[in-house]
């Protein structure tokens, strides 16, 4: 069994692991990364962010083709199967794997494929294919193993018609009807994807409103557009049993309702991938959700061991995970670019998409902050009219007296891009964070970005007579 010594060993090659490994390598350290799958990229590339967003993009193109009158000169509306659309996502995945493999090669990061297991402090064993085993020793470790769908034991996920958010990517047909249990971010995204393919979707939500962490107006807009696309949303429901047979799946709810569908998709909760890591050998224990506790420098209770990404819980976003990984390696190497990641915009890739940062109206009202609202509706902007994407709005919350921007909420096409303009101004200190920036700055025309100017003028008009 070969033994290797490194300055830093990273377990997991998703965004968090990649950020940690590459940043440490840039600091001149000898770095190894361990990946359980056969190629790099982690669950983000193979099962989560990349495939689901590639799917969404393809479905959005199909919707545009089938609804835009201009394309009727080309031919009749087309129906696309889920497996056919999935092939597009597979091409994106292979491109991402190639890109990330080159990152590690260019920065001379050694990649080991296999399952990591701590043997003792400062040492892990990597069990690869054909019973091969290698030992990696290091003073510093970064656990970036990500998360997987939490699957309750009373549902038979081995049944060919019952899926979770990972296995749905192996769906080999297009169901006519689908029940999605769990109306969180992943559930809402897949509801958009499948309804866009013409599938009749029942979305079961255990809460009384969709994505309750969002601004109420944005949550209501999402509910409206999902329903407008024939998604049946069932709030305040829980399942009693899920039973699959040769022809479909029957879902019995605790309220007494029964729903029959061709397939069932579970999207309710995720667990940190910590099982089998041998954490007990270094004095660590994961919580009931498989997550590790860290301090504000991403250090665990074990000396020299850091944890980043989904395995530590909030915010469980690929964007934050990459920065957490970079910050963890910066801390362990005493670099000067450490920062704690706590200011993260949400990016929800429903159709239309959603993005927000800062406070909601409900939070500001509860805190008795004197705020006002500036709004811009996409249907009134030239760029949205040109692109045929009139659905959506930009909402800027600002302090009535200082004009400080307190929150930004966007719903509609390119929302996850548009949000960053406002984020840049919000991050400025003191008087530099002001609504007046959008009044005194000339935006390209026509652009979606000019919605900020429209919203800012709207907001100032609201307080002009106070």
N, C-alpha and C positions, 0 to 999 in steps of 0.2 A: 504494500500500500504506500503510494507516494505521499510525501509530506511537503507542504509549501508554507513559506512564511511571507506575510504581507503586513503593510502598515494599516490598511483598512480592508475589511471584508464586508460586502453588502449582500444581504439575502433578499432576492427579488429584483427583477429588472423592469418593473413598471416605471411610471413617471417618477415616483419617490426614489426608488433605487437608482435609476439613471441619474437623477439630479445629484444624489450623494456621491456616486461613483465618479462621474465626470468631473465634478468640482474638486474632489480629493486628488484625482489624477492631474488636474490643472495646477494643483499646489505642489506637484512633484513627488507625490506619495505613490508607493507601489500598491495597486488596488486590484482586488478580485471581486467578481460579482457572480452569485450563484442563482441559477434559474431552474425551476422545477420542470417547466415545459421544454420542448425540444428546440424552440427558438426564442429569441429575446422579445421583450415588449410587455410581458406580464398580461394580466387579465384586461387591462385597459386596451391593449392592442388587439387581443384575440377574442375577448368575450364581452367587453363593456363599451367604453366610450367610442372607439373607432368603428367597430362594426355597426353599432346602433345608429351612429350619426351618418355613416355612409348609407345605411338603409333609408334613413329619413330623407336624405338628399335625393336619392333615386325616386322615392315615393312622391316627393314634392314636385319633381320634374314630370312624373306621370300625371299628377293632378293638374298641373299647368297645361300639359298637352291635351288632356281630356276636357278641360273647361274653357280654354282660350278659343274664341270663335275664329281667330286667324288661322289656326291649324286645321280647321275643317276643309280648307282648300287643299290640304295635303291628303287627308283621308278621314275615315271615321274614328271615333274614340277607340282606344286599345285597352285590352285587359292584360295585366301582367301577373304571373304567378309569383308567390313569395320566393320559391327557390331561384327563379330567374333573377329577381331583384337582388337576392343574396349573393349571387355571383359577382356583382359589382363591388359589394363590400369585401369579398375575398381578395379582389385585386388590390384594393386599398390596403388591406392587412399585409399582403406580401410586400408592397412598396414600403410600408412602415417598418417591417422587419428588416429589410435590406438597408434602409436608412440608419436604423439604430445599431445594426451589426457593424456598420462602417464607423459609427461614433466610437464604439469600444475599441475597434482596431486602430483607429487614428490616434486615440489617446492612450493606447497600450494598456488597456484594462483587460486582464485575463478573465475569460468567461468559462464557468463550469456549469454543465448541465446535469442536474440531479437534485435530490432532496437533501436539504441541510438539516443537521441535527447536532445540537450542542453536546459535546462530550464532557466538557468541564470549562471553567472560565478561561477564555482566551483560545478555545479550540473547538472547531466544528468538523463533523464528518459529512462528506458529500457522497450519497449513494446514487450512482448512476445506473445506466442500463447494463444488462448482462452481469449484475452483481458486482460491478466495479465500485471501489471505494477509495476516496482520497481525503486526506486530512489537511485542513487549512488552519493556520495559526495566526493570530493577530492580537494586538492590544486593543483595537477598536473594531466594533461591529455595528452595522446598521441593519435593523430588522425592517424590511419594507415588503412584506409578503402579501399585502393587499387584503381583499375580502372576497367572500363568495356568498351566494344567496343562502339565507337561512331557510331550511326546509323542515317543516313540522313532521314528526314521525308518523302522524296518523293519516298522511297523504302519500299515496303510492307513486313516487316520482319515477319509478321504473316503468310505469304504464306508458305505452306509446302515444297516448293522447294527452298526457299530463306533463307540463313543462315548467321550468323555472327560467329566469332571465338569462342564464347561461345556455341551457340546453335548447332554448327556442331557436338558437342559431343553427340547429341541426334539423329544423322542421323541413320535411321533404315534400309537403303539399301545401295548398292554400285552403284553410278551413272556411266554410261559409259563415260559421258562427264561432265566436270566441268569448270566453269569460276570463277577465283579468281580475285577480284578487289582489288588492293593494293599489291605492291611488296616490302613491308617492310620486317622486320624479320619474322613476323608471316605468311605473305602471302607466302614467299619463303619456309618456313618450311612446310606449308601445301601443297604447290606445290610438294615438294619432297615426302611427305607421300602418296599423292593420285597417283602421277605418278608411285610410287613404287608398288602400287596395280593394276597397269594396266589401270588407268583412264586417258583418254585424257584430258589434262589440258590446258586451255588458261589463262595465267597470264598477267593481265593488269596493266601496270606501268605508273603512271603519270609523271615520270621523264625519263631522257634519258639514264640512266644506273641503274642496280640493286645495291641497298645498297651503294649509292654514298659516304657514310662516310668511307667505307673500302678502303684499298689500291687498286688502279686500277687493278693491276694484279690479286688480289684475287677476285675482283668483276667479272672480265672477266672469270676467271676459273669457278666461280659459274654459270654464264650465259651459258658457254659451256656445263657443265655437266647437267644442267636442260634441255637444248635443246637436248642433247644426250639421255635423257630419255623421249623424245617426248613432252616436255612442250613447247608450243608456247608462246613466250614472245612478248608482244606488248607494245613498249615504247611510251612515249609522247601522251598518250591517256586519255580521260576522258569520263565518261558515260553521256548520254543524258537521257536515260530512262532504267529502268529495269522492265520487265513485265513478271509475272508468269502466267501460265495456268495449265490445268490438266495434260499436258504431258511434260512440260519443262519450260524453262525461255529464253526470248529473251532480249538480251542486245544491245541497240542502242548506239553507240559511237558518240561523237560530231564531229568526223572526217567523219561521214557518214557510217561507217561500221556497220554491224549487225552480231551478233554472237548468235547462238542457242545452248543451252546445257540442259542436264538433271537437273542440279542444279547450284546454284549461291552462292558463298561464299564471304562475305564482310570482308575485312581485312585492312581497311583504317582508322586508327586513333583510339585513345582511350580517354576516359574522366574520370577524377577523380570522385570517388564516394562520393560526398559531398552533394548531394541533400537530403533534409529532415533531415539534422543534426542539424538544428536550429542555424546555425552559426551567424545569425544576432543578436541573443540574447547574444553573447559574443563579438560582435564587429568585426567579421570576414566576409570576402566576397571572394568567389572563383572567379577565372578568367573565361574567356569564355569557357575554356576547363575543368572546374570543379576542377582546381588545386589550391592548397594553396601556398602562398609565405612564405618562411622561410629565416632566416639568416644563417650564417655559423655554427650555433650551433643547427639548426633545430627548432628554436623558431619562433612561429607565432607572430603576433602583439598583441594577447591576452595574458595577463599575466598568466604564468603557463601552457600554451597550446603549445604543440609541434606537428609537423607533419612530417611523414617519409614515405618512400616507393613511390609507383606509384602515390599517391595523390599529391606529390610535383613535379612530372615530372621527368626530367633526373636523373639518367640513366634508370629508369624503368626496373631494373633487380632484380630478386629475391636475387641474391648474394649480391648486394649493399643494398637492402632493409633490410636484416637481420642485416648488420653492422650499417646501419643508425639507426635502432631501438635501438641497443645496445648503440650507441653513444648518442642518445637523452636521454636515461635514465641515462647515465653516467653524462651528463651535468646537468640535473635537480637535481641529487643527489650529485653534486660536487665531483664526483669520479675522479681519476687521469688517467683513460684510455680512455678519449674522443679523438676522431679523426674525422676530416671532411673527408667524403668518396669522393675522386675525382680521384683515380687511380684504375680504374676498368677495367678488361679485358672483351672484348666482347666474348660472347659465343652464336653462332648461329648454331642451330641443324638441318641444312639441311643435305642432303645426297650427298656428304660428308659434314662433319661439318666444321665450321670456327671459329677461335678465334684469337684475336689480342690485342696488348697493345702498347701504345706509338705512335710515329709519323708515318705517312705514307710517302712514297717517294714524293708524291705531296706536302705535307706540308713542308718537309725538303727542297725541291727544291725552293718553294716560299720564304722560310726564308733564302735562300742562305747559308745553312749549308753544309760544305764539308763532305758528307757522302759517304759510299760505301755499297755494298750489298753482303752478304754471303748467298748462297742458298744450300739447300739439297733437292733432289727429292726423294720421298718415294720409287719410283720404283727401286732405286739404293740401298736401305737398306735391309738387310737380314730379319729383322723382318716383314716388309711389304710384302716381297715376301712369307714368311712362312704363314702369316695370310691371304694371298690372297687379300690384300688391297693396291695395288700399286699406287692408285690415290692420288696425293697430293704433297705438298711441304712445307718446312719451310724456311722462309725468315727472316734474321736478318739484320737490318740496324744499322750501327755503324759509329762513327766519324772517319774520315780517319786518323787523327793525334793522338788523345788520345785513340782511340779504345773503347770509351764509347758506350754502347749499347743505341740506340735511339728509336728503335721500333722493334717489333717482330710480324710477321704475319704468320699464319699457316692455311693451307687448307688440309683437308683429315681426315682419320680415327683417332680418339682420339685427335683431334686438341685442344679441350677444356681442356684436361689433359696436353698435351705437353706444352702448353703456360706457365704453372705455373713455370716450371724450369727456363725459361728465365726471368719471372717476378721477381723471387727471386733475381737474379743477378742484374737486372735493379734497384731494390729498394735499393741496397747497395749505400753507400755514397762515393764520391771521387773516388780514384783509385781502389776501390773494384768492381766498375762497369766497367768491361772490357771484351772484347771479348776473352782475353787470358785465362779466367777461363775455357772456353770450350776446349781449347787446352791442358791445364795443368791438367785436371781432367779426371780420367779413368772412363768410362761409362760401365755398363754391356753390354754384347754382346751375342745375338742380342737383341736390344731394339729399340723402337722408339726414345728414348731420345738421342741416339747417333747421331741423325740428327743434333743436335747442334754442335757436334764436326766436322761433315762433312761441315756444313755451315760455321763454324768459319775458317776452313782451306781454304775453297773456298774464303772467304772474304779476308783473309790475302794474298792469292795468287794474288788477284786483285790489291793490292797496293804494292806488293813486288818490282816492278820495278820503283816506283815513287821516 
